[in-house]
Amino acid sequence: MTGWSPTGILDLKPTTNQMASLDHTLCLPLLFILIISTVHVLPASATRSHKLKNAITIREVNRRGPYIGLVTVFETEENAFLGSVDFRPDPAHPFLDLSGRRFRIGKIHGKKVVYVRCGIGMVNAAAATQQMIDVFNMKGIVHFGIAGNINNSMSIGDVSIPKQITNAGLWDWLNPDKAEGGDYAAYLDFGKYTVPQGDGSDSMLGSIGYSYEELYSVSIGHKNSPKKVFWINTTQEWLQLAAGLEKMELLQCVNATLCLPEKPKLVVGLKAATANTFVDNAAYRDFLYDTFGVSSSDMESSAVAMTCVSNGYPVIVIRGLSDLAGAQTGDNAVRKFGSLAATNTARAVLEFIKKLPPNYNLNSYIHQSNGIPGPHSSALHHHHLFLTPTSADKLKTATTIRKVNRKGPYVGLVTVIETEEDAFLDSVEFRPDPNHPFIDLSGRRFLIGKIHGKNVMYVRCGRGMVNAAAATQQMIDLFDVKGIVHFGIAGNINNSMSIGDVSIPNQITNAGLWDWLNPDKAEGGDDEAYLDIGNYNVPQRDGNNNMLGSLGYGHEQLYSVTGHINSPQNVFWINTTREWLHLAADLEKMELLQCVNASLCLPEKPKLVVGLKAATANIFVDNAVYRDFLYDTFEVSSSDMESSAVAMTCVSNGYPVIVIRGLSDLAGAQTGTNAIRKFGSLAAANTAKAVLEFIKKLPSNYNVNS
């Protein structure tokens, strides 16, 4: 792979004029990205001339910035927005295509904007937002779309601009015998929803513990020290501006014959819930409102907001209510009023942009989310490239990345938690770069060094799919990497595998992308599979049911450099890179550790297996019945919370990817010798050994284009 320097393409030997022109870019405010907007944001198969052409286009676009970023989700919302006469495409560069998405450049009310449709789900939302921040000269993000109504005081057609958003889909799925009282924000007990209710009513599906995001942020003083948060706050300054929209006129009618009974309203300052779940279950809708006080439910907002907060950018969310969640019948159906909700949302977005001051300055932004100090605070690390107080600091970081990329390309390494990191960094094989051992970005420390003489770039992304997608996208955007090795520990789903074994899957699914359906919804839609919650009631009775209905397992929308622009493919499985799997096949005979210490050993020698399947979700699986459902339904052998997000982000960008996961426990059996705390470090050490051996097998002259 040809490496790009921050001043051009290393091996293309840019002319003196090109060098001078690109170097001049370094001095422009907030234009750090120009020095690394290179092959990393383009398909790996692109020609050198195409890469240079795109880099020059990005440079020219960014010189006209900064821009307000606009991120929406799907076509109905896009049509309402682009159908507005207020959007004026840039005459010279109306769009730029990256990672299968079309980023549109233009003006609204004389203000410069960059717009993208990210696609459904939290991985798409996090990756597209991170790429927009990395590649373009932004001053903040407006995220908008439609949502399901959770609050009975709101109505279809209303628009909500929330002050707080939670990822209500980050769970520990617990066995029935697990008592409440752990470190959770709330619990949902499946047994309380059995029908009919009786003495001893329960569910083998146990309960859900609602967990916290790990927020990495430029505004947290210590790098690689994420803060646990349940709520992500949107930007207070922008909410204050939006408050002036509450009196604006919204549409009441789709057409002359289809109108809402009341005039819609816009409300600022409510709460919202996000998850990889389309809520179409009334009981679960009521649970969300009663437990968290949220007024709307969608599948992207918290991912966009968290990515912005992580990078230190202002963000606001504007969502139009298209339906009452869990009541998809009659006049409530999305298909009837979805376009009206999208139009009202677009009108609110346009009015908000009109209210933004023309001279709004990102460096004056005081970020008040989650009690995190603003960019002017002494707690902000001086290496962060976007919010540093001086141009000199920005230039210093930009120059460092340029020098680092000139030594590339690198093998990208992405892991998740400290146990995995410790096992990897304790290896004597890792040699930090003597000049630039690390670069700090977005609250994470990217380590630079060598393993077996090969250049590597390493980062600990943090727990969950949003962190995994954003960190992977940032690594691809900013550094000259030739592929990603994702590794860590996982729960065992397959009884033919054991604790300490290492799995290198050939396919990974996001098994947490759901339609949560009412009990009366029959199977047979577009979902891949169904889990009927009533089938797990205890005791089983005639007419047994559960008000929580069933879960329909949906498909990811895969945007990819290899497909048609803005035409995502519905996929259930993400394939890892075949050539890398072939290399990894030789690892199946490698020796793995059997003992944690002299007194704690596994009963059998662990093994490494290539070519199984894996499941990812924002769910820590600690329920035996759900573990068995995953294996019986999808034939997966391991379960984790990040792998499909890393893999999908790599595939979207056209980069090779392999996943290496050590089995730390039998999912759903966190007792006795099975507990992660006993063998987690052993599984992490075996995983690190496999990663090191795989890197050793990679040809020194490995080329992404091959």
C-alpha positions in Angstrom: 0.0 0.0 0.0 1.2 3.5 -0.8 1.6 5.6 2.3 0.4 9.2 2.3 2.2 11.8 4.3 0.3 14.8 5.6 1.8 16.8 2.7 1.0 14.4 -0.1 1.5 10.8 -1.2 4.8 9.6 0.1 5.8 7.4 -2.8 4.3 9.6 -5.5 6.9 12.3 -4.9 4.6 15.4 -5.1 5.9 18.4 -6.8 7.3 21.4 -5.0 4.1 23.4 -5.7 1.9 20.6 -4.4 4.0 20.3 -1.3 3.9 24.1 -0.7 0.1 24.1 -1.3 -0.6 21.2 1.0 1.8 22.5 3.7 0.0 25.9 3.6 -3.1 23.9 4.6 -1.6 23.1 7.9 -1.9 26.7 9.0 -5.6 27.0 8.3 -7.8 26.9 11.4 -9.1 23.4 12.2 -7.8 22.0 9.0 -5.8 19.3 10.5 -7.7 16.7 8.5 -6.2 17.9 5.2 -2.9 16.6 6.1 -4.3 13.1 6.6 -7.2 13.1 4.2 -5.5 10.6 2.1 -5.8 7.0 1.1 -7.2 6.4 4.5 -10.6 7.7 3.6 -10.7 6.3 0.1 -11.1 2.7 -1.1 -7.9 0.8 -0.8 -8.2 -0.2 -4.4 -8.3 3.4 -5.7 -5.6 4.5 -8.1 -2.9 6.9 -7.0 -4.2 9.6 -9.3 -7.7 9.1 -7.9 -6.4 9.4 -4.3 -4.5 12.6 -5.1 -7.6 14.0 -6.8 -9.8 13.4 -3.8 -7.2 14.8 -1.4 -7.1 18.0 -3.4 -10.9 18.1 -3.5 -11.0 17.8 0.3 -8.4 20.5 0.7 -10.4 22.9 -1.5 -13.7 22.1 0.3 -12.1 22.6 3.7 -10.6 25.9 2.7 -14.1 27.2 2.3 -15.1 26.0 5.8 -15.8 25.6 8.6 -19.1 23.8 8.1 -22.1 22.8 10.1 -22.4 19.0 9.9 -25.8 17.5 9.2 -26.4 13.8 9.8 -29.7 12.0 9.1 -30.5 8.3 8.7 -32.7 7.1 5.8 -34.3 8.1 2.6 -37.6 9.5 3.9 -35.7 12.0 6.1 -33.2 12.8 3.3 -36.0 13.5 0.8 -37.7 15.9 3.1 -34.4 17.7 3.7 -33.1 17.8 0.2 -36.5 18.7 -1.1 -36.2 22.0 0.7 -35.4 25.0 -1.5 -33.2 26.3 1.3 -30.4 23.8 0.5 -28.0 25.2 -2.1 -25.4 22.7 -3.4 -21.8 24.0 -3.8 -21.4 24.8 -7.5 -17.7 23.6 -7.6 -17.8 20.6 -5.3 -21.5 19.6 -4.6 -20.5 16.2 -3.1 -17.7 13.8 -2.1 -18.2 10.1 -1.9 -16.5 8.2 1.0 -17.0 4.7 2.4 -20.1 4.2 0.3 -21.8 7.4 1.4 -22.3 10.7 -0.4 -21.3 13.7 1.7 -23.1 16.7 0.2 -21.6 20.2 0.4 -23.6 23.4 0.2 -25.3 26.3 2.0 -28.5 26.8 4.0 -29.5 30.4 4.7 -26.0 31.5 3.6 -24.3 29.1 6.1 -22.0 26.4 5.0 -23.1 22.8 5.6 -21.9 19.2 4.9 -24.7 16.6 4.9 -24.6 12.8 5.0 -27.1 10.0 5.3 -25.5 7.6 7.8 -27.8 4.6 7.5 -29.8 2.7 10.2 -28.2 1.7 13.5 -25.5 2.7 15.9 -22.5 1.4 14.0 -23.4 3.4 10.9 -24.2 6.5 13.0 -20.9 6.4 14.9 -18.7 5.7 11.9 -20.3 8.3 9.6 -20.1 11.0 12.3 -16.5 10.1 13.1 -15.6 10.3 9.5 -17.3 13.6 9.0 -15.3 15.0 12.0 -12.1 13.5 10.8 -12.3 14.5 7.1 -14.1 17.9 7.1 -13.6 21.2 8.7 -16.6 21.1 11.1 -17.8 23.3 13.8 -20.6 21.1 15.2 -23.1 18.4 14.2 -26.9 18.6 13.8 -28.4 15.1 13.9 -32.0 14.7 12.7 -34.6 12.2 11.7 -37.9 10.6 12.8 -38.5 8.7 16.0 -41.1 6.6 17.9 -43.1 8.4 20.5 -42.8 7.1 24.1 -44.5 9.9 25.9 -48.3 10.1 25.9 -48.2 13.9 26.3 -46.5 14.0 22.9 -48.2 13.2 19.6 -47.5 12.1 16.0 -46.0 15.1 14.0 -44.5 16.7 17.1 -40.8 17.5 17.1 -38.5 16.8 20.1 -35.1 18.4 20.7 -33.8 16.4 23.7 -31.3 17.6 26.2 -30.2 14.1 27.2 -30.0 10.8 25.3 -29.2 7.4 26.7 -28.1 4.2 25.0 -30.9 2.1 26.4 -29.6 -1.0 24.6 -26.4 -1.5 26.5 -27.3 -4.5 28.6 -26.1 -7.3 30.8 -28.6 -10.2 30.1 -28.8 -12.0 33.4 -29.9 -15.4 34.6 -33.2 -15.6 36.6 -31.3 -16.2 39.8 -29.3 -13.0 39.6 -30.6 -10.6 42.2 -31.0 -6.9 41.5 -28.5 -4.5 43.2 -25.5 -4.6 40.9 -24.0 -1.6 39.1 -26.9 -1.0 36.8 -29.0 2.0 36.0 -32.2 -0.1 36.0 -33.6 -3.6 35.5 -36.2 -5.2 33.3 -37.5 -8.5 34.7 -39.1 -10.7 31.9 -41.0 -12.7 34.5 -43.1 -9.7 35.5 -44.6 -9.6 32.0 -45.8 -13.3 31.8 -49.5 -13.8 30.9 -51.3 -15.1 32.8 -49.6 -13.9 36.0 -49.6 -16.4 38.8 -47.7 -17.4 41.9 -44.1 -18.0 41.0 -44.5 -16.5 37.5 -41.0 -16.2 36.0 -39.1 -16.4 32.8 -36.0 -18.4 31.9 -34.8 -15.3 30.1 -34.2 -13.7 33.5 -33.7 -10.0 33.5 -31.9 -7.1 31.8 -29.5 -4.9 33.6 -29.1 -1.5 31.9 -25.5 -0.6 31.8 -23.4 2.5 31.1 -21.4 3.7 28.2 -17.6 4.2 28.5 -17.1 7.7 27.3 -13.6 8.6 26.0 -13.3 12.3 25.6 -10.8 15.0 24.7 -12.1 16.9 27.7 -11.2 14.2 30.3 -7.7 14.9 31.7 -6.3 11.4 31.6 -6.1 9.5 28.4 -7.5 6.0 28.2 -9.5 6.7 31.3 -13.1 6.6 30.1 -16.0 8.0 32.2 -19.0 5.8 32.9 -22.1 7.7 31.7 -25.7 6.7 31.3 -26.9 10.0 29.7 -25.1 12.0 27.0 -26.0 15.7 27.2 -26.5 17.7 24.0 -24.9 21.1 23.8 -26.5 23.7 26.2 -25.7 26.7 24.0 -27.4 25.1 21.1 -30.4 24.1 23.2 -30.8 27.7 24.2 -30.8 28.7 20.6 -33.3 26.0 19.8 -35.7 27.2 22.5 -36.7 29.9 20.2 -38.2 27.3 17.8 -40.9 26.2 20.2 -43.4 28.6 18.7 -42.6 27.7 15.0 -45.4 26.5 12.7 -45.3 22.8 11.9 -47.3 21.0 9.2 -50.5 19.2 10.3 -51.5 17.5 7.0 -49.8 15.0 4.7 -52.3 16.1 1.9 -55.8 17.5 1.6 -57.4 14.3 2.9 -54.9 13.1 5.5 -54.4 15.4 8.5 -53.5 15.0 12.2 -56.3 15.9 14.7 -54.2 18.6 16.4 -51.5 21.1 15.3 -48.1 19.6 16.0 -45.7 21.3 18.5 -42.0 21.5 19.0 -40.6 20.8 22.5 -37.0 21.4 23.7 -35.5 19.8 26.7 -37.0 16.3 27.0 -35.1 13.0 27.2 -34.5 10.4 24.4 -33.6 6.7 24.2 -31.5 5.1 21.6 -30.8 1.4 20.9 -30.3 -0.9 18.0 -34.0 -1.7 18.5 -37.1 -0.6 16.6 -39.6 -0.4 19.4 -42.9 -1.9 18.3 -44.0 -3.3 21.7 -46.4 -1.3 23.9 -45.2 -2.9 27.2 -41.6 -2.1 26.5 -42.5 1.4 25.4 -44.2 2.0 28.7 -41.2 0.5 30.6 -38.9 2.9 28.9 -41.1 5.9 29.8 -41.8 4.8 33.4 -38.1 3.9 34.1 -36.1 6.5 32.3 -38.6 9.3 31.6 -37.8 9.3 27.9 -40.1 10.8 25.3 -38.8 9.3 22.1 -37.0 6.2 20.8 -34.6 5.8 17.8 -31.6 3.8 16.7 -28.9 6.4 16.1 -29.0 9.6 18.2 -26.9 8.6 21.2 -24.2 7.2 18.9 -24.0 10.5 17.0 -24.1 12.5 20.3 -21.5 10.3 22.0 -19.1 10.5 19.1 -19.4 14.3 19.0 -18.8 14.6 22.8 -15.8 12.2 22.5 -14.2 14.4 19.9 -15.2 17.7 21.7 -17.8 19.0 19.2 -21.1 20.7 19.8 -24.1 18.5 18.9 -27.9 18.8 18.9 -30.5 16.2 18.0 -33.8 17.0 16.3 -36.4 14.2 16.0 -39.9 14.2 14.6 -42.4 11.7 16.1 -43.7 9.5 13.3 -45.7 7.0 15.4 -46.6 5.9 18.9 -44.0 3.1 19.5 -45.7 -0.2 19.9 -48.9 0.7 18.1 -48.2 0.2 14.4 -51.8 0.0 13.3 -54.4 2.3 11.7 -53.6 5.9 11.7 -50.5 5.4 13.9 -48.5 3.6 11.3 -45.1 5.1 10.2 -46.1 4.7 6.6 -48.9 7.2 7.0 -47.3 10.0 8.9 -43.6 9.3 8.5 -43.2 11.7 5.7 -45.0 14.4 7.7 -42.7 13.9 10.7 -39.7 14.0 8.5 -40.9 17.3 6.9 -41.5 18.9 10.3 -38.1 17.7 11.4 -36.4 19.2 8.3 -38.3 22.5 8.9 -36.9 22.6 12.4 -33.4 21.9 11.2 -33.5 24.7 8.7 -34.8 27.1 11.3 -32.1 26.1 13.8 -29.4 26.7 11.2 -30.9 30.1 10.5 -30.5 31.0 14.2 -26.8 29.9 14.4 -24.6 33.0 14.5 -22.6 33.4 11.2 -19.4 33.8 13.2 -20.0 30.9 15.5 -16.5 29.7 16.7 -15.9 26.2 17.8 -13.1 27.3 20.1 -15.6 29.4 22.1 -17.8 26.4 22.7 -18.0 25.5 26.4 -18.9 21.8 26.5 -21.1 21.1 29.5 -22.0 17.5 28.8 -21.6 15.1 31.7 -19.7 17.7 33.7 -16.8 17.6 31.3 -14.8 20.9 31.1 -14.7 22.9 27.9 -11.8 23.2 25.5 -10.4 26.2 27.2 -10.0 24.2 30.4 -6.6 23.2 31.7 -8.0 19.7 31.9 -7.9 19.4 28.1 -4.8 17.6 26.9 -2.7 19.9 24.7 -2.2 17.2 22.0 -5.9 17.2 20.9 -6.0 18.5 17.4 -9.4 20.0 17.0 -9.9 22.0 20.2 -6.4 23.1 21.2 -6.2 26.8 22.1 -3.4 27.7 19.6 -2.6 27.0 16.0 0.9 26.1 17.1 -0.5 23.1 19.0 -2.6 22.0 16.1 0.3 22.2 13.8 2.5 20.3 16.2 0.0 17.4 16.3 -0.5 17.5 12.6 3.2 17.4 12.0 3.6 14.4 14.3 0.9 12.4 12.4 2.6 13.4 9.1 5.9 12.0 10.4 4.3 8.9 11.8 2.5 8.2 8.5 5.7 8.6 6.5 7.0 5.6 8.4 3.9 3.5 7.4 2.0 1.6 6.4 0.9 0.0 9.7 -1.0 -3.0 10.8 -3.9 -1.6 12.9 -4.6 -3.3 16.2 -7.8 -2.6 18.1 -8.7 -4.1 21.5 -11.3 -3.3 24.1 -10.5 -3.4 27.8 -7.5 -3.1 30.1 -7.1 -6.9 30.7 -6.6 -7.4 27.0 -4.3 -4.4 26.7 -2.1 -5.5 29.6 -1.7 -9.0 28.0 -0.7 -7.4 24.7 1.6 -4.7 26.1 3.3 -7.1 28.5 4.6 -8.9 25.4 8.3 -8.4 24.8 7.5 -8.4 21.1 6.0 -4.9 21.1 8.7 -2.2 20.6 7.4 1.4 20.9 8.5 3.9 18.3 11.5 5.7 19.9 10.5 9.1 18.4 6.7 9.0 18.4 5.5 6.2 20.8 2.0 7.5 21.0 -0.6 10.1 19.8 -3.6 11.1 21.9 -6.9 11.6 20.0 -10.5 11.8 21.3 -9.5 10.6 24.7 -7.7 7.5 23.5 -4.0 6.8 23.2 -2.9 5.4 19.9 0.4 3.5 20.4 3.0 3.3 17.6 5.7 0.7 17.4 6.8 -2.6 15.9 6.1 -6.3 16.3 8.4 -8.8 14.7 9.9 -5.9 12.7 6.5 -4.9 11.3 5.0 -1.4 11.9 1.9 -1.5 14.1 -0.6 1.1 15.3 -2.6 0.1 18.4 -5.6 1.5 20.3 -7.9 0.4 23.1 -11.3 1.4 21.8 -13.4 0.8 24.9 -16.6 -1.2 25.5 -19.5 -1.4 23.1 -20.3 -0.9 19.5 -20.2 2.9 19.4 -16.7 3.0 20.8 -15.6 0.2 18.5 -16.9 1.8 15.3 -15.7 5.3 16.1 -12.2 4.3 17.1 -11.8 2.0 14.1 -13.0 4.7 11.7 -10.6 7.2 13.3 -7.7 4.9 12.9 -8.6 4.3 9.2 -9.1 8.1 8.6 -6.0 9.4 10.2 -3.3 6.8 9.9 -1.7 4.9 7.0 -3.0 1.4 8.0 -3.1 -1.6 5.7 -5.7 -3.5 7.6 -7.1 -4.1 11.1 -6.6 -6.9 13.6 -9.3 -6.8 16.2 -8.7 -8.9 19.3 -10.0 -9.5 22.9 -11.8 -11.9 25.0 -15.3 -13.3 24.5 -18.0 -15.5 26.0 -18.2 -19.1 24.8 -21.5 -20.1 23.2 -20.4 -23.5 21.7 -20.2 -26.5 24.0 -17.5 -28.0 21.8 -15.2 -25.0 22.7 -13.7 -24.4 26.2 -12.4 -21.6 28.3 -8.9 -20.6 27.2 -9.6 -21.5 23.5 -9.1 -18.9 20.8 -11.6 -18.4 18.0 -10.8 -16.6 14.7 -14.3 -16.4 13.1 -15.0 -16.2 9.3 -18.4 -14.5 9.9 -19.8 -12.2 12.5 -23.3 -10.9 13.0 -24.8 -8.0 15.0 -27.2 -10.2 16.9 -28.6 -7.1 18.7 -30.3 -5.3 15.9 -33.9 -6.0 16.6 -37.5 -5.2 15.9 -39.1 -5.5 19.4 -42.6 -6.7 18.5 -46.0 -6.9 20.2 -47.3 -10.4 21.2 -49.9 -10.3 18.4 -47.2 -9.8 15.7 -46.9 -12.9 13.6 -43.5 -14.1 12.4 -42.7 -14.0 8.8 -41.5 -10.5 8.1 -38.0 -9.5 6.8 -36.3 -10.4 10.0 -33.7 -13.2 10.0 -35.0 -15.0 13.1 -37.3 -14.5 16.1 -37.1 -15.0 19.8 -40.6 -15.5 21.3 -40.3 -14.3 24.9 -43.5 -16.1 26.0 -41.9 -19.5 25.1 -39.6 -19.0 28.1 -42.3 -18.4 30.7 -42.1 -20.4 33.9 -44.3 -22.3 34.6 -45.5 -23.1 31.1 -49.4 -22.9 30.9 -52.0 -23.2 28.3 -52.3 -19.9 26.5 -48.9 -18.9 27.9 -47.7 -15.5 26.6 -45.6 -12.6 27.6 -46.5 -8.9 27.1 -42.9 -8.3 25.9 -43.8 -10.2 22.8 -40.9 -11.2 20.6 -37.6 -10.0 19.1 -37.1 -10.0 15.4 -33.4 -10.2 14.4 -32.8 -7.6 11.7 -30.1 -6.8 9.2 -27.3 -4.2 9.1 -27.3 -1.6 6.4 -23.8 -2.0 4.9 -22.5 1.0 3.1 -19.3 0.1 1.2 -16.7 1.5 -1.1 -17.3 -1.6 -3.3 -21.1 -0.9 -3.7 -23.2 1.8 -5.2 -23.1 5.2 -3.4 -25.8 5.7 -0.9 -27.2 2.2 -1.7 -26.5 0.1 1.3 -26.8 -3.7 1.2 -28.8 -5.5 3.9 -26.5 -8.0 5.5 -26.8 -10.3 8.5 -23.2 -11.6 8.4 -20.0 -9.6 8.0 -17.2 -11.7 6.5 -13.7 -11.3 7.7 -10.9 -11.2 5.1 -10.4 -14.5 3.4 -6.7 -14.0 2.6 -6.0 -13.3 6.3 -8.0 -16.3 7.4 -5.9 -18.5 5.2 -2.8 -17.1 6.9 -4.4 -17.6 10.3 -5.1 -21.3 9.5 -1.5 -22.1 10.3 -2.0 -20.9 13.8 -4.3 -23.8 14.7 -1.3 -25.9 15.8 0.2 -23.2 18.0 0.8 -23.8 21.7 -1.5 -21.9 24.1 -1.3 -21.4 27.8 -3.2 -23.7 30.1 -2.4 -22.3 33.5 -2.9 -18.8 35.1 -0.4 -19.8 37.7 1.1 -22.9 39.4 -2.1 -23.6 41.3 -4.8 -22.5 38.8 -5.0 -24.5 35.5 -7.6 -25.5 33.0 -8.4 -29.2 32.8 -7.4 -29.4 29.1 -4.9 -27.8 26.8 -6.6 -24.9 25.0 -6.9 -24.9 21.2 -7.2 -22.3 18.4 -9.9 -22.7 15.8 -10.3 -20.8 12.6 -13.5 -20.5 10.6 -16.4 -20.5 13.2 -19.1 -17.8 13.5 -19.4 -15.1 16.1 -22.2 -12.9 17.5 -21.8 -9.3 18.6 -24.3 -7.0 20.4 -24.3 -4.3 23.0 -25.1 -7.1 25.4 -23.0 -9.0 27.9 -24.6 -12.5 27.7 -24.9 -13.9 31.2 -28.1 -15.9 30.6 -27.7 -19.6 29.8 -31.1 -19.9 28.0 -30.2 -16.9 25.7 -26.8 -18.4 25.1 -28.4 -21.6 23.9 -30.8 -19.7 21.7 -27.9 -17.9 20.0 -26.1 -21.2 19.3 -29.2 -23.1 18.2 -30.4 -20.3 16.0 -27.3 -18.8 14.5 -24.6 -21.5 15.2 -22.3 -18.9 16.7 -19.4 -20.0 18.9 -18.6 -16.8 20.8 -20.3 -13.6 21.9 -18.8 -10.2 22.4 -19.7 -6.5 22.3 -17.4 -5.0 19.6 -16.3 -7.4 16.8 -19.0 -6.9 14.2 -18.7 -3.1 14.6 -15.0 -3.2 13.9 -15.4 -5.6 11.0 -18.3 -3.7 9.4 -16.4 -0.4 9.7 -13.4 -2.0 7.9 -15.5 -3.6 5.2 -17.3 -0.3 4.7 -14.0 1.4 4.1 -12.6 -1.4 2.0 -9.9 -2.6 4.4 -8.9 -6.1 5.4 -9.9 -7.2 8.9 -9.5 -10.3 11.1 -11.0 -10.9 14.5 -9.2 -13.0 17.2 -11.1 -13.7 20.4 -10.1 -15.8 23.4 -12.9 -17.5 25.3 -12.9 -16.3 28.9 -16.0 -18.0 30.2 -19.1 -20.0 29.3 -21.7 -17.3 28.7 -24.4 -17.5 31.2 -22.5 -19.5 33.8 -20.6 -16.8 35.8 -20.0 -19.0 38.8 -17.2 -21.1 40.3 -14.3 -21.9 38.0 -16.1 -20.4 35.0 -16.0 -16.8 36.2 -14.2 -14.3 34.0 -12.2 -13.1 37.0 -10.5 -16.5 37.2 -9.5 -17.1 33.6 -10.0 -13.7 31.8 -6.3 -13.0 32.0 -5.4 -16.4 30.6 -7.8 -15.9 27.7 -6.4 -12.5 27.1 -2.8 -13.8 27.1 -3.7 -16.6 24.7 -5.4 -14.0 22.4 -2.3 -11.8 22.5 -0.1 -14.8 21.6 -2.3 -15.5 18.6 -2.2 -11.9 17.5 1.6 -11.8 17.7 1.9 -15.0 15.7 -0.5 -13.7 13.1 1.5 -10.5 12.6 4.7 -12.6 12.3 3.0 -14.5 9.4 1.9 -11.3 7.5 4.3 -10.8 4.6 6.5 -7.8 5.1 5.5 -6.4 1.7 1.8 -7.1 2.2 -0.2 -4.7 0.0 -3.9 -3.8 0.6 -4.4 -3.6 -3.2 -3.5 -7.2 -3.5 
